Amino acid sequence: MRTLFVALAGLVALCTGSALADQDPGLIEGKAVYDYLCSRCHADGQGGAPVVGQVEDWQDRVGYRRELLVKHASEGYLGMPAGGGEARLDEAAIASAVNYMLYQSIASDE
């Protein structure tokens, strides 16, 4: 599964002109995971998920340790299934997606 996300990350870099890579190479994989899986709920708030880019949705979560957010995403939390419903997703890919979503939501406030 990790190979799939690395390949997707490379494609994202090509399509975005590597703008994310200039900021942080880890965000490329995070965007690939987000686009593939997390956006199903986090793009429009399905099931009460915080919407990426909506600062007010993430204000409380920004204060949490990233490890806690990764744990919630890995193990499941409230209405979110473990690994976003993708059992083959490893913790490193989940962490990159969490970092991407936080970055997009915090950066939207600047």
Backbone as CSV, one residue per row, in Angstrom:
resi,resn,N_x,N_y,N_z,CA_x,CA_y,CA_z,C_x,C_y,C_z
1,MET,0.828,-1.192,0.000,0.000,0.000,0.000,0.868,1.249,0.000
2,ARG,1.958,1.193,0.758,2.849,2.354,0.823,3.378,2.699,-0.567
3,THR,3.662,1.674,-1.387,4.149,1.910,-2.737,3.118,2.686,-3.547
4,LEU,1.846,2.354,-3.377,0.787,3.070,-4.076,0.805,4.543,-3.710
5,PHE,0.944,4.858,-2.426,0.915,6.253,-2.009,2.160,7.009,-2.437
6,VAL,3.296,6.325,-2.475,4.512,6.973,-2.971,4.345,7.293,-4.448
7,ALA,3.759,6.365,-5.209,3.502,6.615,-6.627,2.500,7.755,-6.800
8,LEU,1.431,7.745,-6.000,0.454,8.830,-6.059,1.096,10.160,-5.683
9,ALA,1.977,10.135,-4.704,2.658,11.355,-4.284,3.492,11.919,-5.419
10,GLY,4.171,11.054,-6.156,4.950,11.508,-7.306,4.068,12.135,-8.361
11,LEU,2.912,11.530,-8.607,1.967,12.082,-9.573,1.447,13.438,-9.109
12,VAL,1.128,13.554,-7.828,0.666,14.832,-7.281,1.738,15.903,-7.483
13,ALA,2.994,15.547,-7.224,4.086,16.505,-7.388,4.172,16.984,-8.825
14,LEU,4.013,16.079,-9.763,4.058,16.470,-11.173,2.894,17.386,-11.528
15,CYS,1.716,17.056,-11.029,0.514,17.817,-11.374,0.444,19.174,-10.696
16,THR,1.060,19.306,-9.537,0.978,20.573,-8.811,2.186,21.459,-9.051
17,GLY,3.070,21.040,-9.945,4.260,21.830,-10.167,5.175,21.778,-8.968
18,SER,5.020,20.757,-8.154,5.796,20.491,-6.942,5.772,21.651,-5.945
19,ALA,4.700,22.427,-5.935,4.587,23.522,-4.971,4.649,23.007,-3.544
20,LEU,4.020,21.871,-3.283,4.080,21.301,-1.943,5.488,20.835,-1.620
21,ALA,6.175,20.275,-2.609,7.529,19.772,-2.373,8.459,20.901,-1.963
22,ASP,8.219,22.089,-2.493,9.043,23.236,-2.117,8.845,23.589,-0.651
23,GLN,7.667,23.295,-0.109,7.373,23.612,1.281,7.796,22.475,2.202
24,ASP,7.399,21.259,1.881,7.707,20.103,2.716,7.403,18.836,1.924
25,PRO,8.421,18.050,1.600,8.187,16.833,0.814,7.177,15.880,1.458
26,GLY,7.077,15.878,2.768,6.115,15.005,3.433,4.678,15.361,3.137
27,LEU,4.428,16.605,2.749,3.066,17.016,2.430,2.573,16.391,1.128
28,ILE,3.504,16.022,0.254,3.094,15.412,-1.016,2.395,14.091,-0.751
29,GLU,3.003,13.228,0.070,2.362,11.958,0.394,1.059,12.203,1.141
30,GLY,1.056,13.159,2.045,-0.157,13.469,2.789,-1.297,13.876,1.883
31,LYS,-0.996,14.673,0.861,-2.031,15.078,-0.094,-2.539,13.878,-0.876
32,ALA,-1.638,12.971,-1.251,-2.051,11.783,-1.993,-2.996,10.914,-1.155
33,VAL,-2.658,10.721,0.109,-3.512,9.935,1.007,-4.842,10.658,1.208
34,TYR,-4.778,11.963,1.442,-6.002,12.754,1.612,-6.898,12.630,0.375
35,ASP,-6.318,12.839,-0.808,-7.113,12.784,-2.038,-7.730,11.405,-2.249
36,TYR,-6.970,10.365,-1.931,-7.423,8.991,-2.144,-8.486,8.568,-1.134
37,LEU,-8.343,8.993,0.110,-9.159,8.415,1.168,-9.857,9.461,2.036
38,CYS,-9.104,10.326,2.630,-9.634,11.231,3.660,-10.656,12.227,3.115
39,SER,-10.467,12.627,1.851,-11.364,13.631,1.275,-12.801,13.146,1.175
40,ARG,-12.995,11.842,1.251,-14.361,11.306,1.189,-15.253,11.924,2.261
41,CYS,-14.675,12.214,3.417,-15.431,12.828,4.508,-14.950,14.238,4.832
42,HIS,-13.639,14.458,4.749,-13.074,15.734,5.194,-13.179,16.861,4.167
43,ALA,-13.644,16.562,2.944,-13.833,17.617,1.949,-15.143,18.370,2.181
44,ASP,-16.153,17.648,2.708,-17.455,18.289,2.879,-18.074,18.110,4.263
45,GLY,-17.318,17.525,5.188,-17.807,17.389,6.562,-18.749,16.234,6.779
46,GLN,-18.712,15.261,5.899,-19.593,14.095,6.032,-19.414,13.444,7.397
47,GLY,-20.512,13.147,8.041,-20.479,12.479,9.339,-19.895,13.333,10.454
48,GLY,-19.846,14.635,10.254,-19.299,15.534,11.275,-17.790,15.703,11.217
49,ALA,-17.152,15.194,10.155,-15.695,15.332,10.019,-15.327,16.798,9.840
50,PRO,-14.217,17.228,10.451,-13.778,18.608,10.238,-13.364,18.795,8.774
51,VAL,-13.799,19.894,8.170,-13.522,20.163,6.761,-12.145,20.798,6.630
52,VAL,-11.334,20.207,5.758,-9.991,20.736,5.520,-10.111,22.130,4.924
53,GLY,-9.361,23.060,5.491,-9.383,24.443,5.031,-10.343,25.331,5.807
54,GLN,-11.225,24.720,6.585,-12.160,25.485,7.411,-11.531,25.658,8.788
55,VAL,-10.922,26.789,9.007,-10.161,27.033,10.228,-10.977,26.752,11.475
56,GLU,-12.233,27.174,11.482,-13.054,26.991,12.675,-13.279,25.512,12.991
57,ASP,-13.279,24.658,11.985,-13.442,23.219,12.216,-12.220,22.613,12.904
58,TRP,-11.062,23.229,12.723,-9.803,22.657,13.215,-9.251,23.379,14.435
59,GLN,-9.844,24.495,14.843,-9.298,25.294,15.945,-9.024,24.464,17.190
60,ASP,-9.984,23.661,17.618,-9.799,22.857,18.824,-8.759,21.762,18.608
61,ARG,-8.733,21.197,17.421,-7.814,20.094,17.135,-6.364,20.538,17.006
62,VAL,-6.135,21.762,16.586,-4.773,22.274,16.426,-4.025,22.233,17.755
63,GLY,-4.737,22.375,18.855,-4.111,22.344,20.174,-3.743,20.951,20.649
64,TYR,-4.266,19.924,19.980,-3.937,18.552,20.376,-2.532,18.195,19.904
65,ARG,-1.926,17.259,20.589,-0.667,16.706,20.094,-0.951,15.966,18.798
66,ARG,-0.073,16.104,17.832,-0.260,15.404,16.558,-0.373,13.896,16.772
67,GLU,0.361,13.389,17.768,0.321,11.952,18.042,-1.099,11.503,18.386
68,LEU,-1.849,12.345,19.099,-3.226,12.004,19.446,-4.102,11.987,18.194
69,LEU,-3.921,12.956,17.320,-4.709,12.987,16.093,-4.389,11.784,15.204
70,VAL,-3.117,11.422,15.133,-2.723,10.244,14.354,-3.319,8.984,14.986
71,LYS,-3.314,8.923,16.312,-3.904,7.767,17.004,-5.395,7.666,16.690
72,HIS,-6.095,8.789,16.753,-7.526,8.783,16.426,-7.743,8.301,14.995
73,ALA,-6.938,8.789,14.067,-7.092,8.386,12.666,-6.716,6.918,12.476
74,SER,-5.724,6.451,13.202,-5.270,5.060,13.067,-6.257,4.069,13.667
75,GLU,-6.748,4.397,14.854,-7.593,3.466,15.597,-9.084,3.696,15.396
76,GLY,-9.430,4.849,14.846,-10.827,5.223,14.706,-11.233,6.107,15.870
77,TYR,-12.180,7.001,15.622,-12.610,7.923,16.656,-13.991,8.448,16.293
78,LEU,-14.889,8.386,17.253,-16.272,8.792,17.034,-16.790,8.096,15.778
79,GLY,-17.165,8.824,14.731,-17.709,8.204,13.531,-16.672,7.798,12.501
80,MET,-15.404,8.094,12.750,-14.360,7.780,11.772,-13.845,6.360,11.993
81,PRO,-13.876,5.538,10.940,-13.342,4.177,11.096,-11.818,4.185,11.176
82,ALA,-11.269,3.151,11.746,-9.811,3.015,11.846,-9.186,3.115,10.462
83,GLY,-8.131,3.923,10.369,-7.439,4.091,9.089,-8.324,4.666,8.011
84,GLY,-9.372,5.355,8.400,-10.291,5.903,7.418,-11.019,4.825,6.632
85,GLY,-11.011,3.602,7.160,-11.667,2.492,6.490,-10.741,1.708,5.574
86,GLU,-9.480,2.069,5.536,-8.494,1.377,4.692,-7.522,0.642,5.593
87,ALA,-7.753,-0.646,5.796,-6.971,-1.442,6.741,-5.498,-1.540,6.360
88,ARG,-5.187,-1.417,5.076,-3.793,-1.562,4.635,-2.969,-0.283,4.811
89,LEU,-3.585,0.777,5.250,-2.892,2.055,5.415,-2.003,2.000,6.649
90,ASP,-0.708,2.291,6.483,0.197,2.237,7.632,0.216,3.576,8.379
91,GLU,0.781,3.542,9.568,0.750,4.722,10.431,1.509,5.909,9.837
92,ALA,2.580,5.638,9.093,3.331,6.733,8.469,2.473,7.460,7.437
93,ALA,1.700,6.728,6.659,0.824,7.350,5.670,-0.292,8.128,6.360
94,ILE,-0.816,7.559,7.435,-1.851,8.256,8.199,-1.296,9.558,8.782
95,ALA,-0.103,9.493,9.341,0.520,10.692,9.917,0.740,11.749,8.855
96,SER,1.148,11.345,7.659,1.372,12.330,6.599,0.054,12.990,6.196
97,ALA,-1.030,12.224,6.177,-2.337,12.793,5.850,-2.805,13.763,6.939
98,VAL,-2.603,13.404,8.200,-2.953,14.300,9.310,-2.161,15.599,9.192
99,ASN,-0.863,15.486,8.933,-0.031,16.684,8.788,-0.510,17.549,7.632
100,TYR,-0.862,16.924,6.523,-1.363,17.666,5.363,-2.653,18.409,5.709
101,MET,-3.592,17.712,6.355,-4.871,18.346,6.684,-4.684,19.496,7.660
102,LEU,-3.827,19.295,8.657,-3.553,20.390,9.601,-2.899,21.570,8.891
103,TYR,-1.921,21.283,8.053,-1.218,22.343,7.336,-2.203,23.146,6.481
104,GLN,-3.059,22.449,5.746,-4.020,23.139,4.890,-5.010,23.966,5.698
105,SER,-5.354,23.493,6.870,-6.325,24.200,7.695,-5.701,25.365,8.449
106,ILE,-4.481,25.191,8.904,-3.780,26.285,9.586,-3.360,27.349,8.585
107,ALA,-2.828,26.924,7.427,-2.365,27.853,6.406,-3.509,28.707,5.876
108,SER,-4.730,28.160,5.916,-5.895,28.910,5.428,-6.174,30.133,6.283
109,ASP,-5.679,30.103,7.518,-5.932,31.197,8.460,-4.943,32.345,8.293
110,GLU,-3.874,32.130,7.527,-2.830,33.149,7.414,-3.133,34.155,6.352
